[in-house]
Amino acid sequence: MTRVRQVLHCDDEELAARRAPRTDIVAERAAGSSGKAGGADRFGAAGGPFRSYERRVEARPAGSGRWELTETTDYRLAAPGWSWVFHFPVKQAIRRRQADHRYWWAPPDRLDPRPATVLALLCTVQVIDGYLGTVLTQTLTFAADEMGHGNTAQGIVFAVVRVGVLLALVTVTLADRRGRRKLLLAAGTGSCLVTALGAASPTLWFLGGTQLVARGLATALGVLIVIMAMEEMPARSRAWAASVLVLCAGLGAGMAVWVLPVADWHQRGWRVVYLVPLLGLAGLGAVRRKLPESRRFEAGRTAAPPGTDPSGPDIREQRQPLDPDIREQRRRRLALLAAAAFFIAMFAAPASSLQNDFLKDERGFSAGEITLFTLATSTPAGIGVLVGGYLADRRGRRRVGAAGLVLGTAAAAWAFFTSGPALWLLTLASTLAGGLTVPALAVYGPELFGTHDRGRANGLVVTLGVTGSAVGLFTAGWLSDQLGGRLGPALALLAIGPLIVAGLVLVKFPETAGRELEDLNPQDHPAPAGE
């Protein structure tokens, strides 16, 4: 419980304002009043991200038309595991009232307890998923050195691991029928366990096999996290939620970087990185106890026609048959998003996955120097992510996403032709610009498909994206070996893909900012009320 207590001296006008319900970070309701001048008033929360909330106002005459006012606010935030992050911003917002709900650190909409709680729990899972998705990227170059393999073998492993996306596709498709929560928790648990098995890898191919399964489950986990968040968040705050999740994924990826220096201690030290996910099982256990099923999925279940099985294989068509126009719209959206995912991943996957190899072999970095470089150039990307989420909700997705793609791709490709300060500055610029793009484009997958096709459609989009990453990794690895180990020319060629996508975003993508999911997908039932 946090308590904010203020003693103020005010006139009649300010007293009246303090004795009225707040409508900024919290929407208050009157909970009791003495009805007398100088009496006490109590207010509870009708809306706001609080598990519990009470404000009490006591006023005593201070003479000359002035009042001595004591205002005491007690509250608990509905952000399990993350209340400490918002402790000081919320405390200042409680202390200093303002006329509207506009805080630079807060979402455009005032969150109620349920979406705030769900988002906080999903952030915890996202940290775990961020680590799981980065383990192979950070360690493969060291594993290859121990086992006597070069760039081509690494490219093959990275490409083969992408086959695990088929497991992700099956998992997220099942989530359309069996529920998001169950599959999310199962995917997270399975990925942690199989990743830990990789620590015992006798060969590079065994490591690749374990990562094929672990990365497939981690990919499904990431898709389901975003879907659940988008199905819970208010219409004007989905990109903000996506930006928060991206930051949490970055935190998880950063944790893998923090552990990476153990690879300098011993040739087999990289294996320790694979054991850390066992700690994530405790976090998943805590989430399991509190995470509810998606309210939109539950609403669709409740609305199933009489006599049908809500989890049956044909329930999506039984709920509401789609007319030909909606089916055609869905096909166009799927093709558009899949193409975008493919071409972006063709460049982004090798640019990130082979960066450590570039730094170590072409620029002579040690594991410790790689860690310093990654932290220095990647950590500020959070600024771009926050700004991107803010702008995407308030200014629209398309312009923000396209601008970030062009600037981020150009800077990232150029960096592979440089060294010294230019390498650091260009890499930093690419991560900042890329941060703008991620929340603006990440929301399109969940937004453009109905509740009972959302998992399958996003799984197909991710499958095409992973296919693009496999093609890009194999192409970049092969070309670099042909060019004497140089990655720059290969990445310059692959950079054409994201630039094409930037044009598609401006011309073909719909603008979805501020629109309810049911408006974008009329085949869905009306949005259920939040809890």
VEXSE-882657 format. One record per residue (C-alpha): residue in one letter; x, y, z. Coordinates in steps of 0.2 Angstrom, whole numbers, padded with zeros to 4 digits, always signed. Layout:
// VEXSE-882657
AXYZ/...
This chain:
// VEXSE-882657
M+0000+0000+0000/T+0007+0017-0005/R+0001+0033+0005/V+0002+0050-0002/R-0003+0064+0011/Q-0003+0082+0008/V-0008+0097+0019/L-0013+0112+0009/H-0020+0130+0013/C-0032+0135+0000/D-0047+0146-0004/D-0065+0141-0007/E-0062+0138-0026/E-0048+0126-0023/L-0057+0117-0009/A-0072+0114-0021/A-0060+0107-0034/R-0051+0095-0021/R-0068+0089-0015/A-0074+0085-0033/P-0070+0067-0040/R-0053+0066-0050/T-0054+0062-0069/D-0035+0061-0073/I-0025+0046-0069/V-0040+0039-0059/A-0058+0041-0062/E-0065+0043-0045/R-0083+0040-0038/A-0089+0048-0022/A-0088+0035-0007/G-0095+0046+0007/S-0097+0063+0013/S-0101+0072+0029/G-0112+0085+0020/K-0105+0099+0031/A-0093+0112+0028/G-0076+0107+0035/G-0081+0089+0035/A-0073+0074+0027/D-0075+0067+0010/R-0070+0050+0003/F-0068+0044-0015/G-0065+0027-0022/A-0059+0022-0040/A-0072+0020-0054/G-0058+0018-0066/G-0039+0017-0066/P-0024+0005-0064/F-0027+0002-0046/R-0030-0014-0036/S-0037-0003-0022/Y-0039+0015-0020/E-0046+0028-0008/R-0044+0047-0006/R-0049+0056+0009/V-0051+0075+0011/E-0053+0084+0027/A-0055+0103+0028/R-0054+0114+0043/P-0057+0133+0043/A-0040+0143+0044/G-0048+0160+0045/S-0049+0174+0032/G-0059+0163+0020/R-0045+0151+0020/W-0045+0132+0023/E-0032+0120+0030/L-0035+0104+0019/T-0028+0087+0023/E-0028+0075+0008/T-0023+0057+0010/T-0023+0044-0004/D-0020+0026-0001/Y-0018+0014-0016/R-0011-0002-0023/L-0006-0002-0042/A-0013-0016-0052/A+0004-0021-0060/P+0010-0037-0052/G+0029-0038-0052/W+0031-0020-0060/S+0023-0008-0048/W+0041-0002-0043/V+0043+0004-0061/F+0029+0016-0060/H+0030+0020-0041/F+0037+0037-0043/P+0028+0043-0058/V+0011+0037-0051/K+0015+0045-0034/Q+0019+0062-0043/A+0003+0061-0053/I-0007+0057-0037/R+0001+0072-0029/R-0001+0084-0043/R-0018+0084-0051/Q-0020+0090-0069/A-0035+0093-0080/D-0034+0078-0091/H-0025+0061-0093/R-0009+0066-0102/Y+0007+0059-0095/W+0021+0056-0106/W+0025+0039-0098/A+0007+0033-0098/P-0004+0026-0111/P-0017+0038-0120/D-0031+0028-0112/R-0034+0027-0094/L-0031+0008-0090/D-0043-0001-0078/P-0037-0014-0066/R-0039-0029-0078/P-0029-0023-0093/A-0016-0016-0082/T-0014-0032-0073/V-0014-0043-0089/L-0001-0032-0097/A+0010-0033-0082/L+0009-0052-0081/L+0013-0052-0100/C+0028-0041-0098/T+0035-0054-0086/V+0033-0068-0099/Q+0040-0056-0112/V+0056-0054-0102/I+0058-0073-0102/D+0054-0074-0121/G+0066-0061-0125/Y+0080-0071-0116/L+0075-0087-0125/G+0075-0079-0142/T+0092-0072-0140/V+0102-0086-0133/L+0107-0094-0149/T+0111-0077-0157/Q+0123-0072-0143/T+0132-0089-0142/L+0132-0098-0158/T+0149-0090-0164/F+0157-0097-0148/A+0149-0114-0149/A+0155-0115-0167/D+0173-0110-0162/E+0173-0124-0149/M+0166-0137-0161/G+0177-0132-0176/H+0164-0124-0188/G+0164-0108-0198/N+0152-0095-0205/T+0143-0107-0217/A+0139-0119-0203/Q+0132-0105-0193/G+0121-0099-0207/I+0115-0117-0209/V+0111-0119-0190/F+0102-0102-0190/A+0092-0107-0205/V+0087-0124-0199/V+0082-0118-0182/R+0069-0107-0192/V+0060-0123-0196/G+0054-0123-0178/V+0041-0110-0184/L+0030-0124-0190/L+0029-0129-0171/A+0024-0111-0168/L+0011-0111-0181/V+0003-0127-0174/T+0003-0119-0156/V-0005-0102-0161/T-0018-0111-0172/L-0023-0122-0157/A-0024-0106-0146/D-0039-0100-0158/R-0048-0115-0151/R-0041-0120-0134/G-0037-0102-0128/R-0023-0091-0127/R-0018-0093-0109/K-0016-0112-0109/L-0005-0112-0124/L+0005-0097-0119/L+0010-0105-0102/A+0014-0122-0111/A+0025-0114-0124/G+0034-0104-0111/T+0038-0119-0100/G+0043-0131-0114/S+0055-0118-0122/C+0063-0115-0105/L+0066-0134-0103/V+0072-0137-0120/T+0084-0122-0120/A+0092-0129-0104/L+0095-0145-0113/G+0106-0136-0126/A+0119-0134-0112/A+0124-0152-0114/S+0126-0151-0133/P+0140-0163-0139/T+0139-0156-0157/L+0133-0141-0166/W+0120-0150-0174/F+0113-0156-0157/L+0112-0138-0152/G+0103-0133-0167/G+0090-0147-0165/T+0086-0142-0147/Q+0085-0124-0153/L+0074-0129-0167/V+0061-0134-0154/A+0065-0121-0141/R+0064-0107-0153/G+0048-0113-0161/L+0040-0113-0144/A+0047-0096-0140/T+0041-0089-0156/A+0023-0095-0152/L+0025-0088-0135/G+0029-0071-0142/V+0015-0071-0154/L+0002-0076-0140/I+0009-0062-0129/V+0005-0049-0142/I-0012-0056-0146/M-0017-0057-0128/A-0011-0039-0125/M-0020-0032-0140/E-0036-0041-0135/E-0036-0033-0118/M-0030-0015-0121/P-0041+0000-0125/A-0041+0005-0144/R-0030+0020-0142/S-0016+0011-0132/R-0012-0004-0142/A+0004+0003-0149/W+0009+0009-0132/A+0007-0008-0125/A+0017-0015-0139/S+0031-0003-0135/V+0031-0009-0117/L+0032-0027-0122/V+0046-0023-0134/L+0056-0015-0120/C+0053-0030-0109/A+0059-0042-0123/G+0074-0030-0125/L+0077-0032-0106/G+0076-0051-0108/A+0088-0051-0123/G+0100-0039-0113/M+0101-0052-0099/A+0108-0065-0111/V+0121-0051-0116/W+0125-0049-0097/V+0129-0067-0095/L+0139-0069-0111/P+0156-0064-0104/V+0157-0081-0096/A+0162-0086-0114/D+0178-0077-0111/W+0182-0088-0095/H+0183-0104-0104/Q+0180-0112-0121/R+0164-0120-0115/G+0158-0106-0104/W+0145-0101-0117/R+0135-0116-0110/V+0130-0107-0094/V+0119-0095-0105/Y+0108-0110-0109/L+0105-0114-0090/V+0098-0097-0085/P+0080-0101-0093/L+0077-0113-0079/L+0075-0098-0067/G+0061-0092-0079/L+0050-0107-0074/A+0048-0098-0057/G+0041-0083-0066/L+0030-0093-0077/G+0023-0101-0061/A+0019-0084-0053/V+0010-0079-0069/R+0000-0095-0070/R-0009-0091-0054/K-0015-0074-0059/L-0016-0073-0078/P-0034-0074-0084/E-0040-0080-0101/S-0042-0066-0115/R-0058-0057-0112/R-0062-0057-0131/F-0058-0075-0133/E-0070-0079-0118/A-0083-0067-0125/G-0082-0077-0142/R-0084-0093-0132/T-0099-0087-0123/A-0107-0081-0139/A-0106-0098-0148/P-0122-0104-0155/P-0133-0116-0145/G-0129-0134-0147/T-0111-0131-0153/D-0094-0135-0145/P-0085-0119-0142/S-0068-0128-0144/G-0074-0138-0159/P-0064-0137-0175/D-0078-0129-0185/I-0083-0116-0172/R-0075-0101-0181/E-0087-0103-0195/Q-0102-0108-0184/R-0100-0092-0174/Q-0104-0081-0189/P-0102-0086-0207/L-0091-0074-0217/D-0097-0066-0233/P-0086-0066-0248/D-0080-0048-0246/I-0074-0051-0229/R-0065-0067-0234/E-0057-0058-0248/Q-0052-0044-0237/R-0044-0056-0225/R-0034-0065-0239/R-0027-0048-0245/R-0022-0043-0227/L-0014-0059-0224/A-0004-0058-0241/L+0001-0040-0237/L+0007-0044-0219/A+0016-0060-0224/A+0026-0051-0238/A+0031-0037-0226/A+0037-0049-0213/F+0047-0059-0226/F+0056-0045-0233/I+0060-0036-0217/A+0066-0053-0209/M+0077-0056-0224/F+0088-0041-0219/A+0085-0040-0200/A+0089-0058-0196/P+0107-0058-0203/A+0110-0040-0198/S+0107-0045-0179/S+0111-0064-0179/L+0128-0062-0188/Q+0133-0045-0179/N+0143-0054-0166/D+0152-0064-0179/F+0156-0048-0188/L+0162-0039-0173/K+0173-0054-0167/D+0180-0059-0184/E+0180-0043-0195/R+0183-0030-0181/G+0193-0041-0168/F+0181-0038-0153/S+0182-0050-0138/A+0167-0056-0129/G+0168-0042-0116/E+0170-0029-0130/I+0155-0037-0139/T+0145-0035-0123/L+0150-0017-0121/F+0146-0013-0139/T+0129-0022-0138/L+0124-0013-0122/A+0130+0004-0128/T+0121+0003-0145/S+0105-0006-0140/T+0100+0000-0123/P+0095+0018-0130/A+0084+0009-0142/G+0071+0010-0129/I+0069+0028-0132/G+0065+0025-0150/V+0052+0011-0145/L+0044+0023-0132/V+0043+0037-0145/G+0037+0025-0158/G+0023+0019-0147/Y+0018+0036-0142/L+0017+0043-0160/A+0009+0027-0168/D-0006+0029-0156/R-0007+0048-0158/R-0001+0051-0176/G-0005+0035-0184/R+0005+0019-0189/R+0009+0021-0207/R+0020+0036-0207/V+0030+0031-0191/G+0032+0013-0197/A+0038+0018-0214/A+0050+0032-0208/G+0058+0020-0195/L+0060+0006-0208/V+0070+0018-0221/L+0081+0026-0208/G+0084+0010-0198/T+0088-0001-0213/A+0100+0012-0221/A+0110+0015-0205/A+0111-0004-0201/A+0118-0008-0218/W+0130+0006-0218/A+0137+0001-0201/F+0144-0015-0208/F+0156-0005-0220/T+0163+0005-0206/S+0174+0004-0190/G+0178+0014-0175/P+0166+0028-0169/A+0156+0027-0186/L+0152+0009-0182/W+0146+0013-0165/L+0136+0029-0170/L+0128+0021-0185/T+0123+0005-0175/L+0115+0017-0162/A+0106+0026-0175/S+0099+0010-0183/T+0092+0004-0166/L+0084+0021-0162/A+0075+0021-0179/G+0071+0003-0178/G+0063+0007-0161/L+0051+0018-0170/T+0046+0005-0182/V+0042-0010-0170/P+0027-0004-0160/A+0020+0004-0176/L+0020-0012-0186/A+0019-0025-0172/V+0001-0021-0169/Y-0005-0024-0187/G-0005-0043-0185/P-0018-0044-0171/E-0028-0029-0177/L-0032-0035-0195/F-0039-0052-0191/G-0054-0058-0181/T-0053-0066-0164/H-0055-0084-0170/D-0043-0082-0184/R-0030-0071-0175/G-0019-0085-0169/R-0018-0094-0186/A-0016-0079-0196/N-0002-0072-0185/G+0006-0089-0185/L+0006-0089-0204/V+0013-0071-0205/V+0027-0076-0193/T+0030-0092-0203/L+0033-0081-0218/G+0044-0070-0208/V+0054-0084-0202/T+0056-0091-0219/G+0063-0074-0224/S+0075-0074-0210/A+0081-0092-0215/V+0083-0086-0233/G+0092-0070-0227/L+0104-0079-0215/F+0109-0093-0228/T+0112-0079-0241/A+0122-0068-0230/G+0132-0083-0223/W+0136-0090-0240/L+0140-0073-0248/S+0151-0068-0234/D+0161-0084-0236/Q+0163-0081-0255/L+0168-0063-0251/G+0182-0068-0239/G+0171-0067-0224/R+0164-0049-0227/L+0146-0047-0222/G+0144-0029-0228/P+0140-0032-0246/A+0128-0046-0243/L+0118-0035-0231/A+0118-0021-0243/L+0109-0032-0256/L+0097-0038-0243/A+0093-0021-0237/I+0082-0018-0253/G+0068-0028-0245/P+0064-0017-0230/L+0064-0002-0242/I+0051-0010-0253/V+0040-0013-0237/A+0041+0005-0232/G+0033+0009-0248/L+0019-0004-0245/V+0016+0003-0228/L+0013+0020-0235/V+0002+0015-0249/K-0007-0001-0245/F-0008-0003-0226/P-0024+0003-0218/E-0023+0016-0203/T-0029+0007-0187/A-0025+0019-0174/G-0039+0022-0161/R-0051+0010-0169/E-0058-0005-0159/L-0054-0022-0165/E-0072-0026-0169/D-0073-0011-0181/L-0058-0017-0190/N-0065-0035-0190/P-0084-0034-0192/Q-0086-0053-0191/D-0082-0052-0172/H-0095-0049-0159/P-0096-0033-0150/A-0081-0030-0138/P-0085-0036-0120/A-0084-0023-0106/G-0068-0023-0096/E-0067-0029-0078/
